[in-house]
């Protein structure tokens, strides 16, 4: 009689453990898709230029070394890691690209033959929420606030002053 009770208890514990593990596994399978994607700000510089004619919200994803950048206009930029060199990638045509880490871990720069893409982890001055489909509008310029402008040293050797809103001055 005691043996039957012990067996029932063990079966209940094992079945409860199996259900828990299956539930946990199902949760873990669904979360990695979002865990490696962040909202960011991307500035695109044509090769040899010191001004970014394109700037705005984007999303940045990295998984197993592969990098995906989705711009607000819907363009997707894919980078495949070069297994033999750190911070080296190939674009979709097999052309080499390299990554540089910005000061104070502010973001990355991806240098290609035709352009440089600067990914800033802070999406300011744009709104957050690209992943939720909320943030492709640019805030207005010329609002009066007490917030001082920010001086930003850009990776291509020039400087940028960013005012609250979307106003920027380059030199």
SERO-4910 file (N, C-alpha, C, O; in steps of 0.05 Angstrom, whole numbers):
BEGIN
 pado doro    nc1    nc2    nc3   cac1   cac2   cac3    cc1    cc2    cc3    oc1    oc2    oc3
  Unk    A     16    -24      0      0      0      0     17     25      0     12     44    -15
  Unk    A     38     26     17     56     49     18     71     52     -8     75     75    -18
  Unk    A     78     30    -20     92     31    -46     75     44    -67     85     60    -84
  Unk    A     49     38    -68     30     50    -87     28     80    -83     28     95   -102
  Unk    A     27     88    -58     25    117    -52     50    132    -60     49    153    -72
  Unk    A     73    120    -55     99    131    -63    100    133    -94    109    154   -105
  Unk    A     92    112   -107     92    112   -137     74    134   -148     81    148   -167
  Unk    A     50    137   -137     32    158   -146     44    185   -141     42    203   -159
  Unk    A     56    189   -118     69    215   -112     91    221   -132     93    243   -142
  Unk    A    108    201   -137    130    205   -156    119    211   -184    130    229   -198
  Unk    A     98    197   -193     87    202   -219     75    230   -221     79    243   -241
  Unk    A     62    239   -199     51    266   -199     73    287   -200     72    307   -215
  Unk    A     94    282   -185    117    301   -185    131    302   -213    137    323   -223
  Unk    A    135    278   -224    148    278   -250    131    290   -272    141    304   -290
  Unk    A    105    285   -271     87    297   -292     86    327   -288     85    342   -308
  Unk    A     85    336   -263     86    365   -258    112    378   -267    112    400   -279
  Unk    A    134    364   -262    160    374   -272    161    375   -302    171    394   -314
  Unk    A    151    354   -315    151    353   -344    134    376   -356    143    389   -375
  Unk    A    111    381   -344     94    403   -354    108    430   -350    108    447   -367
  Unk    A    121    433   -327    136    458   -321    158    462   -341    162    484   -351
  Unk    A    174    441   -346    196    443   -365    186    449   -393    198    465   -407
  Unk    A    165    436   -402    154    442   -428    144    471   -430    148    484   -451
  Unk    A    131    480   -410    121    508   -410    145    528   -411    144    547   -426
  Unk    A    165    523   -395    188    540   -395    202    540   -422    210    560   -432
  Unk    A    204    516   -434    216    514   -461    201    529   -482    212    542   -499
  Unk    A    174    528   -480    158    543   -499    162    573   -496    163    587   -516
  Unk    A    164    582   -471    169    610   -467    196    619   -477    199    640   -490
  Unk    A    216    602   -473    243    609   -482    245    610   -512    261    625   -523
  Unk    A    230    593   -526    231    593   -555    218    619   -566    227    629   -587
  Unk    A    198    630   -553    185    654   -563    200    680   -557    196    699   -572
  Unk    A    216    681   -537    229    706   -529    254    714   -544    258    738   -547
  Unk    A    271    696   -553    295    705   -567    291    723   -591    309    738   -598
  Unk    A    268    722   -603    263    739   -626    264    769   -619    272    785   -635
  Unk    A    256    776   -595    256    803   -586    280    811   -570    287    835   -568
  Unk    A    293    792   -558    315    797   -539    339    810   -552    354    824   -538
  Unk    A    343    807   -577    367    818   -590    361    841   -608    378    849   -624
  Unk    A    338    853   -606    330    876   -623    325    900   -605    311    899   -585
  Unk    A    337    923   -613    334    948   -598    327    970   -617    335    970   -640
  Unk    A    312    990   -606    307   1015   -621    333   1031   -620    347   1031   -600
  Unk    A    339   1045   -641    363   1060   -643    359   1084   -662    337   1087   -673
  Unk    A    380   1100   -665    380   1121   -685    402   1115   -705    424   1109   -696
  Unk    A    396   1116   -730    416   1111   -751    421   1135   -768    402   1147   -778
  Unk    A    446   1142   -771    454   1163   -789    470   1150   -812    488   1135   -807
  Unk    A    463   1156   -837    476   1145   -860    493   1167   -874    483   1188   -881
  Unk    A    519   1161   -876    537   1179   -889    547   1167   -915    558   1145   -915
  Unk    A    543   1180   -938    555   1170   -963    586   1169   -960    597   1186   -946
  Unk    A    599   1151   -974    628   1149   -972    641   1175   -978    634   1188   -998
  Unk    A    660   1183   -962    675   1208   -966    660   1233   -958    672   1255   -960
  Unk    A    636   1231   -948    621   1255   -940    622   1258   -909    624   1238   -895
  Unk    A    619   1283   -900    620   1287   -871    592   1296   -860    590   1305   -837
  Unk    A    572   1295   -877    545   1301   -868    527   1277   -873    530   1262   -893
  Unk    A    507   1274   -855    489   1251   -858    463   1262   -871    447   1274   -857
  Unk    A    459   1257   -896    434   1266   -909    410   1250   -899    387   1258   -904
  Unk    A    415   1227   -887    393   1211   -877    398   1204   -847    419   1194   -840
  Unk    A    378   1209   -831    380   1203   -802    352   1197   -792    333   1211   -800
  Unk    A    349   1178   -775    323   1172   -764    323   1147   -747    344   1134   -743
  Unk    A    299   1140   -739    296   1116   -723    303   1091   -739    299   1090   -764
  Unk    A    312   1071   -725    318   1045   -738    317   1024   -716    315   1030   -692
  Unk    A    319   1000   -724    322    978   -704    348    964   -711    356    962   -734
  Unk    A    361    955   -690    387    941   -692    383    913   -680    374    911   -657
  Unk    A    391    893   -694    390    865   -684    417    852   -689    430    856   -709
  Unk    A    424    836   -669    448    820   -672    443    793   -660    435    790   -637
  Unk    A    449    772   -676    446    745   -666    467    728   -679    470    727   -703
  Unk    A    482    714   -662    504    697   -670    523    711   -689    534    699   -708
  Unk    A    528    737   -684    547    752   -700    534    766   -725    546    785   -735
  Unk    A    511    757   -734    498    769   -757    484    794   -747    472    795   -726
  Unk    A    485    815   -763    474    842   -756    452    849   -777    456    846   -801
  Unk    A    430    858   -766    408    868   -783    401    896   -774    396    901   -750
  Unk    A    401    915   -792    392    943   -787    368    949   -804    370    947   -829
  Unk    A    346    956   -792    322    963   -807    317    993   -804    313   1003   -782
  Unk    A    318   1007   -827    314   1036   -826    284   1042   -827    268   1026   -833
  Unk    A    278   1067   -820    250   1075   -818    236   1075   -845    211   1073   -846
  Unk    A    251   1076   -867    239   1075   -894    234   1046   -903    225   1042   -925
  Unk    A    240   1027   -886    235    999   -892    259    984   -903    258    960   -906
  Unk    A    280    999   -910    304    986   -920    317    969   -898    319    977   -875
  Unk    A    326    945   -906    339    927   -887    368    923   -896    373    917   -919
  Unk    A    386    926   -878    415    923   -883    424    899   -867    422    899   -843
  Unk    A    435    879   -881    444    854   -868    475    853   -869    487    861   -889
  Unk    A    487    844   -847    516    840   -846    521    812   -836    510    803   -816
  Unk    A    538    797   -851    546    770   -843    574    772   -831    592    785   -843
  Unk    A    579    759   -808    606    762   -796    627    748   -812    623    728   -825
  Unk    A    651    760   -812    675    748   -824    687    731   -802    699    742   -783
  Unk    A    685    706   -803    694    688   -782    723    690   -775    731    682   -753
  Unk    A    740    700   -793    769    700   -787    779    726   -775    801    727   -765
  Unk    A    762    747   -775    771    773   -764    749    785   -747    725    786   -755
  Unk    A    756    795   -723    736    808   -706    728    835   -717    744    849   -730
  Unk    A    703    842   -713    691    867   -722    692    870   -752    692    893   -763
  Unk    A    693    848   -767    693    849   -796    669    834   -806    661    813   -795
  Unk    A    657    844   -827    632    833   -837    633    833   -868    651    844   -880
  Unk    A    613    820   -879    608    822   -908    579    832   -912    561    825   -896
  Unk    A    575    848   -933    548    857   -939    534    836   -956    545    814   -961
  Unk    A    510    841   -966    495    821   -981    508    814  -1008    501    793  -1019
  Unk    A    525    832  -1018    539    826  -1043    567    813  -1038    582    809  -1057
  Unk    A    573    808  -1013    599    796  -1006    622    816  -1003    645    808  -1000
  Unk    A    615    842  -1004    635    863  -1001    642    866   -971    625    863   -954
  Unk    A    667    872   -965    675    874   -937    664    899   -924    660    920   -936
  Unk    A    659    897   -898    651    919   -881    664    916   -854    671    893   -846
  Unk    A    669    938   -840    681    935   -814    664    951   -794    651    970   -800
  Unk    A    666    942   -769    651    955   -747    671    968   -728    692    957   -722
  Unk    A    663    992   -720    678   1007   -699    659   1013   -676    636   1019   -681
  Unk    A    669   1011   -652    653   1016   -628    657   1046   -621    680   1055   -619
  Unk    A    635   1060   -617    637   1089   -610    646   1092   -581    642   1074   -565
  Unk    A    656   1116   -575    665   1122   -547    642   1118   -528    619   1123   -535
  Unk    A    648   1110   -504    629   1107   -482    606   1088   -489    584   1090   -479
  Unk    A    611   1070   -507    591   1050   -516    565   1064   -525    543   1054   -519
  Unk    A    568   1085   -540    545   1100   -550    532   1087   -574    509   1092   -581
  Unk    A    547   1069   -588    536   1056   -611    558   1044   -628    581   1040   -618
  Unk    A    552   1038   -653    571   1026   -672    571   1042   -698    552   1056   -704
  Unk    A    593   1039   -712    596   1050   -739    602   1026   -757    621   1011   -752
  Unk    A    587   1023   -779    592   1003   -799    601   1017   -824    587   1032   -836
  Unk    A    626   1012   -831    639   1025   -854    638   1006   -878    648    983   -876
  Unk    A    627   1016   -900    625   1000   -925    638   1016   -947    646   1039   -943
  Unk    A    640   1005   -970    652   1018   -993    636   1043  -1001    647   1063  -1009
  Unk    A    609   1041  -1000    592   1063  -1010    581   1082   -988    573   1104   -994
  Unk    A    581   1073   -963    570   1089   -942    580   1080   -914    591   1058   -911
  Unk    A    575   1097   -895    580   1090   -867    553   1092   -852    538   1112   -857
  Unk    A    547   1073   -836    522   1074   -820    530   1076   -791    544   1059   -780
  Unk    A    520   1097   -778    525   1102   -750    500   1094   -735    479   1106   -740
  Unk    A    502   1075   -717    479   1066   -701    484   1076   -672    502   1068   -659
  Unk    A    466   1094   -663    467   1105   -636    446   1090   -619    423   1087   -628
  Unk    A    454   1080   -596    435   1066   -579    413   1084   -568    391   1074   -563
  Unk    A    418   1109   -565    398   1128   -556    385   1140   -581    398   1153   -597
  Unk    A    358   1135   -585    345   1144   -610    339   1174   -610    326   1183   -629
  Unk    A    346   1189   -589    341   1218   -589    353   1231   -613    375   1222   -621
  Unk    A    341   1251   -625    318   1266   -616    292   1254   -625    271   1267   -623
  Unk    A    292   1230   -636    267   1218   -645    254   1203   -623    266   1196   -603
  Unk    A    229   1198   -627    213   1183   -606    221   1154   -606    230   1143   -627
  Unk    A    218   1141   -583    223   1112   -581    198   1098   -592    177   1109   -595
  Unk    A    202   1072   -598    179   1056   -605    178   1046   -634    156   1042   -644
  Unk    A    201   1044   -647    201   1035   -674    190   1006   -676    175   1000   -694
  Unk    A    198    989   -657    189    961   -658    159    959   -656    147    941   -667
  Unk    A    146    978   -642    117    977   -638    103    992   -661     79    994   -661
  Unk    A    118   1003   -680    106   1018   -702     97   1045   -694     79   1056   -707
  Unk    A    110   1056   -673    100   1082   -663    118   1105   -670    109   1128   -665
  Unk    A    141   1103   -681    158   1126   -679    171   1137   -704    194   1144   -703
  Unk    A    158   1137   -726    172   1147   -750    170   1177   -754    181   1187   -773
  Unk    A    155   1191   -737    153   1220   -741    176   1234   -726    185   1225   -706
  Unk    A    184   1256   -738    206   1272   -726    193   1295   -711    176   1309   -721
  Unk    A    202   1299   -686    191   1321   -671    198   1348   -683    218   1350   -697
  Unk    A    182   1368   -677    187   1394   -689    211   1408   -678    222   1401   -657
  Unk    A    221   1427   -694    245   1442   -686    236   1470   -677    216   1480   -686
  Unk    A    252   1481   -661    247   1508   -653    230   1511   -628    221   1533   -622
  Unk    A    225   1489   -614    210   1491   -589    228   1504   -568    252   1499   -568
  Unk    A    216   1519   -551    232   1532   -530    231   1515   -505    210   1509   -494
  Unk    A    255   1507   -497    258   1490   -473    283   1500   -458    298   1516   -468
  Unk    A    285   1490   -434    309   1497   -419    331   1477   -423    353   1481   -412
  Unk    A    327   1457   -438    347   1436   -443    369   1447   -461    362   1457   -483
  Unk    A    395   1447   -453    416   1457   -470    422   1439   -493    416   1415   -492
  Unk    A    433   1449   -515    440   1432   -538    463   1413   -530    478   1418   -511
  Unk    A    465   1391   -544    486   1371   -539    507   1372   -561    500   1372   -585
  Unk    A    532   1373   -553    554   1373   -573    562   1344   -576    569   1330   -556
  Unk    A    562   1334   -601    569   1306   -606    592   1305   -626    591   1317   -647
  Unk    A    613   1291   -618    636   1286   -636    629   1262   -653    626   1240   -643
  Unk    A    626   1266   -680    619   1245   -698    643   1228   -706    666   1238   -705
  Unk    A    639   1203   -713    662   1186   -719    677   1192   -744    699   1182   -748
  Unk    A    667   1209   -761    681   1216   -786    697   1241   -783    707   1252   -803
  Unk    A    701   1251   -758    718   1273   -753    705   1300   -752    718   1320   -746
  Unk    A    679   1302   -757    666   1328   -754    649   1328   -728    647   1308   -715
  Unk    A    637   1351   -722    621   1354   -698    592   1360   -705    586   1369   -728
  Unk    A    574   1355   -687    546   1360   -690    535   1372   -664    542   1362   -642
  Unk    A    519   1392   -667    504   1403   -644    475   1394   -648    463   1400   -668
  Unk    A    464   1380   -628    437   1370   -629    420   1386   -610    426   1386   -586
  Unk    A    400   1399   -620    381   1414   -603    357   1396   -597    352   1377   -612
  Unk    A    343   1402   -577    319   1386   -571    300   1389   -595    296   1411   -605
  Unk    A    289   1367   -604    274   1366   -629    292   1354   -650    310   1338   -643
  Unk    A    288   1361   -674    303   1349   -696    325   1367   -708    337   1360   -727
  Unk    A    329   1390   -696    349   1409   -707    377   1399   -700    384   1392   -678
  Unk    A    394   1401   -721    422   1394   -717    439   1413   -733    431   1423   -755
  Unk    A    462   1419   -723    482   1436   -737    507   1420   -740    517   1409   -720
  Unk    A    519   1418   -764    543   1403   -769    566   1423   -775    561   1444   -787
  Unk    A    591   1415   -768    614   1430   -777    638   1412   -775    660   1421   -783
***
